Amino acid sequence: MKKLNRKDIHILKKLVKPHMDDPEKGEAGSLLTSISRYYIADREDFLSRLEKLPDKDLKYLAERAMDGSECLLCIAPLCAEVFLDAVERRLSPEIAGRLRELFENVTTGYKDVT
């Protein structure tokens, strides 16, 4: 478990209400992991929750995934592509490309040392 910051709690509330009793407790796993594994019914539900987020919150999650604070490998498999597609469509193909590269490097075990 990790300590959630204010921004994490703010986004978590948007994505899981009314399913989560007290996000103010401030502890959870990765936001995307928790949401994709415990609070959604299917990929369409996950997409509809992501669509409720403003672009600035989606960008925050993407940046956290790029810095390793959000674990892309820990997202439910059916949701990883939904998240990456949302980033590409709403933020930029470049950001989505970097995230896909990170995701693929980790899943294949290949690390680019250049």
Backbone bond lengths (Angstrom), bond angles and torsions (degrees), N, CA, C in turn:
res aa  C-N    CA-C-N  psi(-1)  N-CA   C-N-CA  omega(-1)  CA-C   N-CA-C  phi
1 M - - - 1.441 - - 1.517 109.66 -
2 K 1.302 115.38 148.16 1.456 120.17 178.16 1.521 108.84 -126.17
3 K 1.284 115.92 158.11 1.457 122.29 177.19 1.519 108.46 -79.81
4 L 1.320 116.08 125.95 1.451 120.29 179.01 1.519 109.75 -85.75
5 N 1.332 115.55 139.98 1.457 119.21 174.48 1.529 109.12 -87.48
6 R 1.316 117.05 176.68 1.472 121.18 -177.83 1.518 113.01 -57.58
7 K 1.330 115.67 -43.34 1.463 120.11 -178.98 1.536 109.94 -63.44
8 D 1.337 117.15 -41.54 1.465 121.00 177.41 1.531 110.38 -58.13
9 I 1.325 116.02 -48.06 1.469 120.87 -178.32 1.524 110.40 -63.46
10 H 1.320 117.00 -40.72 1.465 122.03 178.60 1.537 110.46 -58.63
11 I 1.311 116.75 -47.51 1.468 121.07 -179.32 1.524 110.25 -69.50
12 L 1.315 117.56 -42.00 1.458 121.21 179.42 1.523 110.82 -58.00
13 K 1.318 117.02 -43.09 1.465 120.23 177.93 1.521 111.33 -59.43
14 K 1.320 117.34 -41.42 1.465 120.91 -179.82 1.523 111.74 -64.95
15 L 1.324 115.70 -37.26 1.462 119.38 -173.59 1.518 114.84 -85.61
16 V 1.312 119.21 -25.43 1.461 119.09 -172.71 1.515 115.47 -114.77
17 K 1.324 117.99 -9.79 1.465 117.95 178.67 1.508 109.61 -59.61
18 P 1.265 121.40 140.62 1.460 129.40 0.96 1.519 113.73 -94.27
19 H 1.322 117.99 17.85 1.456 121.67 -171.33 1.517 115.57 -78.08
20 M 1.304 118.56 -19.95 1.459 120.71 -175.60 1.516 109.28 -107.34
21 D 1.318 116.01 128.17 1.457 120.43 -177.05 1.519 113.51 -66.65
22 D 1.331 117.02 -53.69 1.459 119.34 -172.39 1.516 112.61 -141.88
23 P 1.346 116.74 80.51 1.460 118.01 177.74 1.524 112.47 -67.17
24 E 1.311 117.81 -12.31 1.459 121.41 179.55 1.518 112.26 -68.05
25 K 1.332 117.42 -15.15 1.465 119.19 178.41 1.524 110.16 -57.47
26 G 1.311 115.66 -29.65 1.447 119.94 171.19 1.511 116.35 81.27
27 E 1.316 118.68 14.86 1.458 120.09 175.88 1.519 109.20 -128.01
28 A 1.298 114.45 136.30 1.469 120.60 178.00 1.509 107.54 -168.99
29 G 1.306 114.91 171.63 1.449 118.31 170.62 1.522 106.58 -77.94
30 S 1.269 116.60 -163.59 1.456 121.23 174.84 1.528 108.80 -54.76
31 L 1.329 117.11 141.70 1.462 120.50 -177.96 1.523 111.87 -59.53
32 L 1.326 116.41 -51.22 1.459 119.61 -178.21 1.525 111.65 -62.90
33 T 1.319 116.74 -37.09 1.458 120.46 178.91 1.520 110.25 -65.03
34 S 1.317 116.34 -50.06 1.464 120.48 -178.67 1.518 111.33 -58.94
35 I 1.314 116.27 -47.35 1.463 120.81 -177.82 1.522 110.83 -65.21
36 S 1.321 116.79 -46.64 1.463 120.07 -174.91 1.523 113.00 -71.53
37 R 1.309 117.23 -24.33 1.466 119.53 -177.47 1.520 114.57 -100.53
38 Y 1.322 118.02 -23.78 1.460 119.31 -171.86 1.517 115.76 -122.30
39 Y 1.313 119.06 -16.87 1.457 119.61 -171.38 1.515 115.20 -120.05
40 I 1.299 118.65 -3.36 1.461 118.99 -177.19 1.518 111.66 -112.54
41 A 1.319 115.04 157.80 1.455 120.89 178.70 1.527 111.22 -91.30
42 D 1.325 116.55 -38.30 1.459 121.30 -177.46 1.522 109.10 -163.46
43 R 1.316 117.17 -176.84 1.465 120.68 -176.64 1.521 111.99 -64.35
44 E 1.323 117.92 -33.71 1.465 120.52 177.96 1.526 110.66 -66.13
45 D 1.328 116.92 -37.77 1.460 121.39 176.84 1.532 109.56 -63.93
46 F 1.332 116.49 -44.06 1.464 120.30 178.34 1.523 110.28 -61.25
47 L 1.330 117.26 -45.33 1.455 121.43 178.88 1.526 110.48 -60.85
48 S 1.309 117.90 -44.29 1.466 119.61 -178.88 1.528 111.10 -63.70
49 R 1.319 117.57 -33.44 1.464 120.32 177.16 1.531 110.70 -70.49
50 L 1.326 116.77 -42.33 1.466 119.54 176.71 1.527 111.25 -62.19
51 E 1.329 116.35 -36.99 1.466 120.45 -179.24 1.524 111.82 -65.24
52 K 1.320 117.93 -23.39 1.468 121.70 178.51 1.526 112.03 -75.17
53 L 1.319 116.34 -19.11 1.466 119.86 -179.11 1.521 110.92 -77.47
54 P 1.323 116.69 139.29 1.463 118.30 170.27 1.534 109.08 -66.28
55 D 1.323 116.20 157.32 1.458 120.52 179.87 1.525 112.32 -55.88
56 K 1.329 117.70 -35.70 1.467 119.56 -179.00 1.532 111.29 -63.76
57 D 1.330 118.01 -34.19 1.459 120.46 177.71 1.528 111.18 -74.52
58 L 1.332 116.68 -38.03 1.461 119.96 175.70 1.528 109.65 -63.47
59 K 1.325 116.51 -40.09 1.462 120.67 177.78 1.526 110.49 -63.13
60 Y 1.312 117.07 -40.79 1.465 121.36 177.34 1.532 110.24 -58.16
61 L 1.332 116.90 -46.58 1.467 120.45 178.80 1.525 111.10 -63.53
62 A 1.318 117.13 -40.70 1.466 120.81 178.66 1.529 110.42 -63.55
63 E 1.324 116.97 -43.21 1.461 120.33 178.16 1.520 111.60 -63.65
64 R 1.311 116.86 -38.28 1.466 120.56 177.77 1.524 110.31 -66.85
65 A 1.317 117.04 -35.44 1.464 119.70 176.81 1.526 109.87 -67.14
66 M 1.336 116.95 -37.77 1.467 119.86 179.86 1.524 112.07 -69.28
67 D 1.337 117.14 -33.02 1.467 118.36 -179.81 1.526 112.59 -89.53
68 G 1.340 116.73 0.16 1.460 120.77 177.24 1.516 114.87 90.13
69 S 1.324 118.27 -1.34 1.465 121.38 179.10 1.525 111.96 -72.11
70 E 1.320 116.40 -27.38 1.458 122.32 173.48 1.520 106.79 -111.37
71 C 1.312 115.91 132.93 1.464 120.95 -175.65 1.526 110.76 -94.43
72 L 1.324 116.45 107.28 1.463 119.64 178.80 1.523 112.25 -66.28
73 L 1.319 117.02 -32.70 1.463 119.37 179.46 1.517 112.78 -71.18
74 C 1.322 116.42 -20.81 1.458 120.58 -177.18 1.525 112.61 -86.90
75 I 1.335 116.70 -12.24 1.459 120.15 177.91 1.526 108.06 -66.19
76 A 1.323 116.22 142.91 1.464 119.44 174.93 1.528 107.61 -52.30
77 P 1.334 117.39 132.62 1.473 120.34 -175.04 1.520 114.40 -51.25
78 L 1.317 118.23 -37.81 1.456 119.36 -178.68 1.523 112.14 -69.12
79 C 1.336 117.34 -15.11 1.468 120.94 -177.92 1.518 114.30 -99.68
80 A 1.312 118.67 -20.49 1.461 120.77 -177.24 1.521 111.26 -57.94
81 E 1.302 117.34 -47.65 1.461 120.87 -179.35 1.520 111.29 -67.41
82 V 1.328 117.05 -35.39 1.467 120.67 177.05 1.527 110.00 -61.03
83 F 1.328 116.52 -44.77 1.454 121.09 179.15 1.526 110.62 -63.19
84 L 1.322 116.88 -48.47 1.462 120.81 -178.82 1.533 111.58 -62.56
85 D 1.323 117.30 -39.80 1.467 120.58 177.33 1.529 111.25 -64.73
86 A 1.334 117.10 -40.64 1.465 120.90 178.79 1.529 110.50 -63.23
87 V 1.327 116.25 -41.66 1.467 120.16 177.96 1.525 109.89 -62.67
88 E 1.315 117.20 -44.20 1.466 120.44 -179.42 1.521 111.54 -63.33
89 R 1.306 116.66 -44.54 1.460 121.80 -176.33 1.527 111.87 -72.11
90 R 1.325 117.30 -41.82 1.463 120.13 -172.09 1.524 114.66 -96.44
91 L 1.317 117.22 -27.50 1.465 119.16 -177.73 1.519 110.71 -105.94
92 S 1.321 116.33 -73.64 1.464 118.77 176.60 1.518 110.34 -171.69
93 P 1.332 116.04 150.68 1.456 120.41 175.58 1.532 111.51 -62.57
94 E 1.327 117.05 -30.79 1.472 120.31 -179.57 1.528 111.41 -66.03
95 I 1.323 116.35 -46.32 1.469 119.94 178.85 1.524 109.56 -63.27
96 A 1.325 116.27 -45.97 1.464 119.85 179.25 1.524 110.63 -61.16
97 G 1.334 116.93 -38.92 1.461 120.68 178.69 1.520 111.91 -61.99
98 R 1.340 116.36 -43.07 1.471 119.48 178.26 1.521 110.93 -64.20
99 L 1.329 116.36 -40.23 1.467 119.64 178.77 1.529 111.18 -66.45
100 R 1.327 116.56 -42.05 1.472 120.08 178.14 1.531 110.33 -62.07
101 E 1.316 115.80 -40.72 1.462 119.82 178.36 1.532 110.71 -63.02
102 L 1.307 116.99 -45.31 1.472 120.27 176.80 1.522 110.46 -59.52
103 F 1.320 115.57 -46.73 1.463 121.40 -179.33 1.527 110.87 -60.35
104 E 1.320 116.91 -46.00 1.463 120.71 -179.20 1.523 111.75 -68.36
105 N 1.323 117.91 -39.51 1.465 120.48 178.39 1.514 111.49 -62.74
106 V 1.302 116.43 -39.01 1.464 119.76 -179.26 1.520 110.16 -74.07
107 T 1.329 118.07 -41.19 1.462 119.72 -177.50 1.523 111.91 -70.14
108 T 1.338 117.34 -30.85 1.461 119.11 179.62 1.523 112.20 -90.74
109 G 1.321 116.10 -13.87 1.456 120.09 -178.06 1.510 113.55 83.37
110 Y 1.320 116.79 -0.30 1.460 120.98 -179.40 1.510 109.69 -82.91
111 K 1.304 116.12 129.76 1.461 121.10 176.73 1.523 107.79 -116.63
112 D 1.302 116.39 124.71 1.458 121.68 177.79 1.524 107.85 -76.83
113 V 1.295 117.99 117.37 1.467 121.85 -176.94 1.518 112.37 -98.71
114 T 1.319 118.13 7.15 1.460 120.47 -179.65 1.508 111.00 -81.34
